[in-house]
Amino acid sequence: MGWFVIVASAFFLIAGSALAYVFGAAAVLSFIALGKSQFVAILPQRIFSQLNIFALMAMVLFMLVGEIMGRMGVTKYLIDFSMCLVGRFKGGLGHVNIMTSVFFAGVSGSAVADAAALSNALVPAMREQGYTNRYAGAVTAASSIIGPIIPPSIILIFYGALMQTSIGGLFAAGIIPGLVLAVSLMAVNAVLAHRHHHPGGRKEDVPPIFKTLRRALPALSLPLIILGGIVLGVVTPTEAAGVAVVVALAAGAYYGGLSVKSLYMSMERTVVLTGSIFLVIAAASCVGYVGSLQQWPQQIAMLANETGLTGVKFLLLVNLIFLAAGMIMDIPMALALLVPLFGPACLAQGVHPIHLGIILCLNLTMGLITPPVGACLIVVSAVTGENYSSLAKAILPFIWVEIIVLLFIILVPDVSLYLPRLLNLS
């Protein structure tokens, strides 16, 4: 019966069934296969306990913020501000693309939303200045994964809820790694700009700094308001998300793009996304219940000790598993399934939960730009009309650098832990 569950799950995954349905059904069948069908009656209570977490409300509100700001045309103002800062350098629009992703991270916290917005707004402009469509798309996809690392981040909230870790600490921890990632990508862009003779920004293309800053300020203020309120102890992360919604509505009125229709569409989209994520949590909680009854986390920790894979070696192995999972699975599903399994074992090895959250979330977001799936690659390919395989080849230099950055953050925990400790959030 156990083998039947595994084979059936693999068959339905290959057939294209939704992961939530597959893993939910596999969990129920596993109870039957293990002769513990009486525990199926407890699943509704288990599911509700996993959904009834206050921190998840912050995730929903931040998704609403991203939807509202994304419909206000804020991308244009962030691009103009980035142009003022780095547009004059050689390979200027490539730098602008990466810098805009840093600023856009404080608005959406979503890599896919970042990739879609910048593919529409920046790739055509890069083509006009002599960049190949393939390279412009590759830069856009590569820089999009900065979004989920710099606060506010939806997946960091998700991880924090799963591991009962400080959301404020995770937000603070994401800032330096996100900036390190951005600088590394800009370094690669600079090297490739000289190799392929990419142009710098023309002087007439650079907008006036003060006017541009004034227009971009409402969007730029969001992460400062969120993190500042949490650090000062004025608000909890969930309350900060509520404040962010109010600021997003005020920004919408300031930009003149707020309407009843756009607000309704933003709320509708947020409800759809929330429902899909909560369905994933429900299915993963069922699998997690099977794992807890079978003591999978304890067995993993015991196996690590017996094989000598402890400390950094074990952490590197876990990262390899997460890298592989990120290539084929949705991030919420991968987090919900794998973090309860490997998280406790990593903590037993002495890994700080905030440090673990940053490296695992960065790890999984890299799957968004890595074949065979790569959601950001698919989005950029669809928007730009560039062939998927061609885009996958062009993004390879950026992927290698991102892997190096990930290793650096793994081996030097202070990169992610410095700010949380400084701000007393760890």
C-alpha positions as CSV (number, residue, x, y, z in Angstrom):
1,M,0.0,0.0,0.0
2,G,2.9,2.4,0.8
3,W,4.4,1.9,-2.6
4,F,1.0,2.4,-4.2
5,V,0.7,5.8,-2.5
6,I,4.2,6.9,-3.8
7,V,3.6,5.7,-7.3
8,A,0.1,7.2,-7.5
9,S,1.4,10.5,-6.3
10,A,4.2,10.5,-8.9
11,F,1.7,9.6,-11.6
12,F,-0.7,12.4,-10.8
13,L,2.2,14.9,-10.5
14,I,3.4,14.0,-14.0
15,A,-0.2,14.2,-15.2
16,G,-0.2,17.9,-14.1
17,S,-2.5,17.6,-11.1
18,A,-2.3,20.5,-8.6
19,L,0.3,19.8,-5.9
20,A,-2.1,20.6,-3.1
21,Y,-4.6,18.0,-4.2
22,V,-1.8,15.4,-4.8
23,F,-0.1,15.8,-1.4
24,G,-3.4,16.1,0.5
25,A,-4.7,12.8,-1.1
26,A,-1.3,11.2,-0.5
27,A,-1.4,12.1,3.2
28,V,-4.9,10.5,3.6
29,L,-3.8,7.3,1.8
30,S,-0.7,7.2,3.9
31,F,-2.7,7.0,7.1
32,I,-4.6,4.1,5.6
33,A,-1.4,2.4,4.4
34,L,0.2,2.7,7.8
35,G,-2.9,1.3,9.6
36,K,-3.7,4.6,11.3
37,S,-6.9,5.6,9.5
38,Q,-8.4,6.7,12.8
39,F,-6.1,9.8,12.7
40,V,-7.9,11.0,9.5
41,A,-10.7,12.3,11.8
42,I,-8.2,14.7,13.4
43,L,-7.1,16.3,10.1
44,P,-9.7,19.1,10.1
45,Q,-8.5,20.3,13.5
46,R,-4.8,19.9,12.3
47,I,-5.5,22.0,9.2
48,F,-7.3,24.7,11.1
49,S,-4.5,25.0,13.7
50,Q,-2.0,25.5,10.8
51,L,-4.2,28.2,9.2
52,N,-5.1,30.0,12.5
53,I,-1.8,31.8,12.8
54,F,-1.9,35.6,13.4
55,A,1.3,36.2,11.3
56,L,-0.4,34.9,8.2
57,M,-2.7,37.9,8.2
58,A,0.3,40.1,7.5
59,M,1.1,38.0,4.4
60,V,-2.5,38.6,3.1
61,L,-2.2,42.3,3.7
62,F,1.2,42.7,2.1
63,M,-0.1,40.9,-1.0
64,L,-2.9,43.5,-1.1
65,V,-0.3,46.3,-0.8
66,G,1.6,44.8,-3.8
67,E,-1.6,44.5,-5.8
68,I,-2.7,48.1,-5.1
69,M,0.7,49.6,-5.8
70,G,1.2,47.5,-8.9
71,R,-2.0,49.0,-10.4
72,M,-1.0,52.6,-9.6
73,G,1.7,52.8,-12.2
74,V,4.4,53.1,-9.6
75,T,6.9,51.0,-11.7
76,K,7.5,54.0,-14.0
77,Y,8.5,56.3,-11.1
78,L,10.8,53.6,-9.6
79,I,12.5,53.1,-13.0
80,D,13.0,56.9,-13.4
81,F,14.6,57.1,-9.9
82,S,16.9,54.2,-10.6
83,M,17.8,55.9,-13.9
84,C,18.9,59.0,-11.9
85,L,21.2,56.9,-9.7
86,V,22.8,54.4,-12.1
87,G,21.6,55.1,-15.6
88,R,24.7,57.0,-16.8
89,F,27.1,54.1,-16.3
90,K,28.0,51.7,-19.1
91,G,25.3,49.1,-19.3
92,G,23.1,51.7,-17.6
93,L,19.7,50.2,-18.4
94,G,20.9,46.8,-17.1
95,H,21.9,48.5,-13.8
96,V,18.5,50.3,-13.8
97,N,16.7,47.0,-14.2
98,I,18.5,45.6,-11.1
99,M,18.1,48.7,-9.0
100,T,14.4,49.0,-9.8
101,S,14.0,45.4,-8.6
102,V,15.5,46.5,-5.3
103,F,13.0,49.4,-5.0
104,F,10.1,47.3,-6.3
105,A,10.9,44.7,-3.6
106,G,9.6,47.1,-1.0
107,V,6.3,47.4,-2.9
108,S,5.4,43.9,-3.9
109,G,7.7,41.3,-2.3
110,S,7.0,39.0,-5.2
111,A,9.5,37.9,-7.7
112,V,6.9,37.0,-10.4
113,A,5.2,40.4,-10.1
114,D,8.6,42.1,-10.4
115,A,9.4,40.0,-13.5
116,A,6.1,40.8,-15.1
117,A,6.2,44.5,-14.4
118,L,9.8,45.1,-15.5
119,S,9.4,42.9,-18.6
120,N,6.6,45.2,-19.8
121,A,8.3,48.5,-18.8
122,L,12.1,48.0,-19.2
123,V,12.8,45.3,-21.8
124,P,11.4,47.3,-24.8
125,A,13.5,50.3,-23.7
126,M,16.6,48.1,-23.5
127,R,15.9,46.8,-26.9
128,E,15.7,50.3,-28.3
129,Q,19.2,51.1,-26.9
130,G,20.8,48.1,-28.5
131,Y,20.5,45.3,-26.0
132,T,19.4,41.9,-27.3
133,N,15.9,40.8,-26.3
134,R,17.5,37.7,-24.8
135,Y,19.9,39.6,-22.5
136,A,17.3,42.2,-21.5
137,G,15.0,39.3,-20.5
138,A,17.7,37.5,-18.6
139,V,18.6,40.5,-16.5
140,T,15.0,41.1,-15.7
141,A,14.4,37.5,-14.6
142,A,17.7,37.3,-12.6
143,S,17.1,40.5,-10.7
144,S,13.5,39.6,-9.9
145,I,14.5,37.2,-7.1
146,I,15.7,40.2,-5.0
147,G,12.0,40.9,-4.4
148,P,11.2,38.1,-1.9
149,I,14.4,38.8,0.1
150,I,14.2,42.5,0.8
151,P,11.2,43.4,3.1
152,P,8.3,43.2,3.1
153,S,8.5,39.6,1.9
154,I,5.6,37.2,1.6
155,I,7.7,34.1,1.8
156,L,9.6,35.3,4.8
157,I,6.3,35.8,6.6
158,F,5.3,32.3,5.6
159,Y,8.6,30.8,6.9
160,G,8.2,32.8,10.1
161,A,4.7,31.4,10.7
162,L,5.9,27.8,10.1
163,M,9.0,28.1,12.4
164,Q,7.5,30.5,14.9
165,T,10.3,32.9,14.1
166,S,10.3,36.7,14.5
167,I,8.9,38.3,11.4
168,G,10.6,41.6,12.2
169,G,13.9,39.8,12.6
170,L,13.5,38.1,9.3
171,F,12.7,41.4,7.6
172,A,15.8,43.0,9.0
173,A,17.9,40.0,8.1
174,G,16.8,40.2,4.4
175,I,18.2,43.7,3.8
176,I,21.9,43.1,3.6
177,P,21.7,39.8,1.7
178,G,19.3,41.5,-0.8
179,L,21.7,44.4,-1.3
180,V,24.7,42.0,-1.6
181,L,22.7,40.1,-4.3
182,A,21.9,43.3,-6.1
183,V,25.5,44.5,-6.1
184,S,26.7,41.1,-7.3
185,L,24.3,41.2,-10.2
186,M,25.3,44.7,-11.1
187,A,28.9,43.6,-11.2
188,V,28.0,40.8,-13.7
189,N,26.1,43.3,-15.8
190,A,29.1,45.7,-15.8
191,V,31.4,42.9,-17.0
192,L,29.0,41.8,-19.7
193,A,28.3,45.4,-20.7
194,H,32.0,45.9,-21.5
195,R,32.3,42.5,-23.2
196,H,29.2,43.0,-25.4
197,H,29.6,46.9,-25.7
198,H,26.3,47.7,-24.1
199,P,25.6,51.4,-24.1
200,G,25.5,53.8,-21.1
201,G,22.4,55.9,-20.6
202,R,22.2,59.1,-22.7
203,K,22.2,62.3,-20.7
204,E,18.9,63.4,-22.1
205,D,17.3,60.1,-20.9
206,V,18.2,60.8,-17.3
207,P,15.2,62.6,-15.6
208,P,15.7,65.4,-13.0
209,I,16.6,63.9,-9.6
210,F,14.4,66.0,-7.2
211,K,11.3,65.8,-9.3
212,T,11.8,62.0,-9.8
213,L,12.5,61.5,-6.1
214,R,9.3,63.4,-5.1
215,R,7.2,61.1,-7.4
216,A,8.9,57.9,-6.2
217,L,8.9,58.8,-2.5
218,P,5.5,57.2,-1.5
219,A,6.6,53.8,-2.9
220,L,10.1,54.2,-1.4
221,S,8.7,55.0,2.0
222,L,6.8,51.7,2.4
223,P,9.7,49.5,3.6
224,L,11.0,52.3,5.9
225,I,7.5,52.7,7.5
226,I,7.1,48.9,7.9
227,L,10.6,48.1,9.3
228,G,10.8,51.4,11.3
229,G,7.5,50.7,13.0
230,I,8.5,47.2,13.9
231,V,12.0,48.2,15.1
232,L,10.6,51.0,17.3
233,G,8.1,48.6,18.8
234,V,5.2,50.8,17.7
235,V,3.5,48.1,15.6
236,T,3.6,44.3,15.2
237,P,4.3,42.9,11.7
238,T,0.6,42.4,11.1
239,E,-0.2,45.9,12.3
240,A,2.6,47.2,10.0
241,A,1.0,45.4,7.1
242,G,-2.3,47.2,7.9
243,V,-0.5,50.5,8.0
244,A,1.1,49.6,4.7
245,V,-2.3,49.1,3.1
246,V,-3.4,52.6,4.3
247,V,-0.1,54.1,2.9
248,A,-0.7,52.2,-0.4
249,L,-4.2,53.7,-0.7
250,A,-2.8,57.2,0.1
251,A,-0.1,56.6,-2.5
252,G,-2.8,55.6,-5.0
253,A,-4.7,58.9,-4.4
254,Y,-1.3,60.8,-4.7
255,Y,-0.5,59.2,-8.0
256,G,-4.1,59.6,-9.2
257,G,-4.5,56.0,-10.2
258,L,-6.8,54.9,-7.5
259,S,-10.4,54.0,-8.5
260,V,-13.1,51.7,-7.2
261,K,-12.5,49.3,-10.0
262,S,-8.8,49.0,-9.4
263,L,-9.3,48.6,-5.7
264,Y,-11.9,45.8,-6.4
265,M,-9.5,44.1,-8.8
266,S,-6.7,44.3,-6.2
267,M,-8.9,42.8,-3.5
268,E,-10.2,40.1,-5.8
269,R,-6.7,39.1,-6.9
270,T,-5.5,39.0,-3.2
271,V,-8.4,36.7,-2.3
272,V,-7.5,34.3,-5.1
273,L,-3.9,34.2,-4.1
274,T,-4.7,33.8,-0.4
275,G,-7.1,30.9,-1.2
276,S,-4.4,29.1,-3.2
277,I,-1.7,29.5,-0.6
278,F,-4.0,28.4,2.2
279,L,-5.0,25.3,0.2
280,V,-1.2,24.5,0.0
281,I,-0.9,25.0,3.8
282,A,-3.8,22.7,4.4
283,A,-2.4,19.9,2.2
284,A,1.1,20.3,3.7
285,S,-0.3,20.2,7.2
286,C,-1.7,16.8,6.4
287,V,1.6,15.5,5.2
288,G,3.3,17.1,8.1
289,Y,1.0,15.3,10.5
290,V,2.0,12.0,8.9
291,G,5.7,13.0,9.3
292,S,5.2,13.9,13.0
293,L,3.6,10.6,13.7
294,Q,6.4,8.7,12.0
295,Q,9.0,11.0,13.6
296,W,10.6,12.0,10.3
297,P,12.4,15.1,11.7
298,Q,13.9,13.1,14.5
299,Q,15.0,10.4,12.0
300,I,16.6,13.0,9.8
301,A,18.5,14.5,12.7
302,M,19.7,11.0,13.8
303,L,20.8,10.1,10.3
304,A,22.8,13.3,10.1
305,N,24.6,12.5,13.3
306,E,25.3,8.9,12.3
307,T,26.7,9.8,8.9
308,G,28.8,12.7,10.2
309,L,26.9,15.3,8.2
310,T,26.8,17.9,10.9
311,G,27.1,21.6,11.1
312,V,27.9,23.3,7.8
313,K,28.0,20.0,5.9
314,F,24.4,19.2,6.9
315,L,23.3,22.8,6.0
316,L,24.9,22.5,2.6
317,L,23.1,19.2,2.0
318,V,19.7,20.7,3.0
319,N,20.4,23.6,0.6
320,L,21.0,21.1,-2.2
321,I,17.6,19.5,-1.4
322,F,15.9,22.9,-1.4
323,L,17.6,23.9,-4.7
324,A,16.3,20.8,-6.3
325,A,12.8,21.3,-4.9
326,G,12.7,24.9,-5.9
327,M,13.3,23.9,-9.6
328,I,10.1,21.9,-9.8
329,M,7.8,23.1,-6.9
330,D,5.9,26.2,-6.0
331,I,7.7,28.1,-3.1
332,P,4.7,27.9,-0.7
333,M,4.4,24.2,-1.2
334,A,8.2,23.6,-0.9
335,L,8.3,25.7,2.3
336,A,5.3,24.0,3.9
337,L,6.5,20.5,3.1
338,L,10.3,20.8,3.7
339,V,10.7,23.3,6.4
340,P,8.9,21.3,9.1
341,L,11.0,18.3,8.1
342,F,14.5,19.8,7.9
343,G,14.1,23.0,10.0
344,P,14.2,21.3,13.4
345,A,17.2,19.2,12.3
346,C,19.1,22.4,11.2
347,L,18.2,24.1,14.5
348,A,19.6,21.1,16.4
349,Q,22.8,21.5,14.5
350,G,23.1,25.1,15.9
351,V,21.8,27.1,12.9
352,H,20.0,30.3,13.9
353,P,16.4,30.2,12.8
354,I,16.6,33.7,11.2
355,H,19.8,32.8,9.3
356,L,18.1,29.5,8.2
357,G,15.1,31.4,6.9
358,I,17.1,33.8,4.8
359,I,19.2,31.1,3.1
360,L,16.2,28.7,2.5
361,C,14.0,31.5,1.1
362,L,16.8,32.8,-1.2
363,N,17.5,29.2,-2.2
364,L,13.9,28.5,-3.2
365,T,13.5,31.8,-5.0
366,M,16.4,30.9,-7.2
367,G,14.3,28.0,-8.5
368,L,12.0,30.7,-10.1
369,I,14.8,31.4,-12.6
370,T,16.1,27.8,-13.0
371,P,14.9,25.2,-15.5
372,P,13.0,22.9,-16.0
373,V,10.2,25.1,-14.7
374,G,11.3,28.6,-13.5
375,A,8.1,30.7,-13.1
376,C,9.9,34.0,-13.6
377,L,11.6,32.6,-16.8
378,I,8.2,31.6,-18.1
379,V,6.7,35.0,-17.3
380,V,9.6,36.9,-18.9
381,S,9.5,34.6,-22.0
382,A,5.8,35.1,-22.4
383,V,5.9,38.9,-22.0
384,T,9.0,39.5,-24.2
385,G,8.3,36.8,-26.8
386,E,11.8,35.4,-26.2
387,N,12.3,31.6,-26.6
388,Y,12.4,29.9,-23.2
389,S,15.6,27.8,-23.8
390,S,17.4,30.9,-25.2
391,L,16.5,32.8,-22.1
392,A,17.6,30.0,-19.8
393,K,21.1,30.0,-21.5
394,A,21.5,33.8,-21.2
395,I,20.7,33.8,-17.5
396,L,23.4,31.2,-16.6
397,P,26.1,33.8,-15.7
398,F,23.7,35.5,-13.3
399,I,22.6,32.1,-11.7
400,W,26.3,31.2,-11.0
401,V,26.8,34.5,-9.2
402,E,23.6,34.0,-7.2
403,I,24.8,30.5,-6.1
404,I,28.1,32.1,-5.0
405,V,26.2,34.7,-3.0
406,L,24.1,32.0,-1.4
407,L,27.2,30.1,-0.4
408,F,28.7,33.3,1.0
409,I,25.6,33.9,3.1
410,I,25.6,30.2,4.3
411,L,29.2,30.3,5.4
412,V,29.1,33.8,6.9
413,P,25.9,34.0,9.1
414,D,26.7,37.6,10.2
415,V,25.7,38.8,6.7
416,S,22.1,38.0,7.6
417,L,22.2,38.2,11.4
418,Y,24.1,41.6,11.8
419,L,21.0,43.9,11.5
420,P,18.6,41.7,13.6
421,R,21.2,41.6,16.4
422,L,21.9,45.4,16.1
423,L,18.1,46.1,16.3
424,N,17.5,43.5,19.0
425,L,15.1,41.5,16.8
426,S,16.9,38.2,16.9
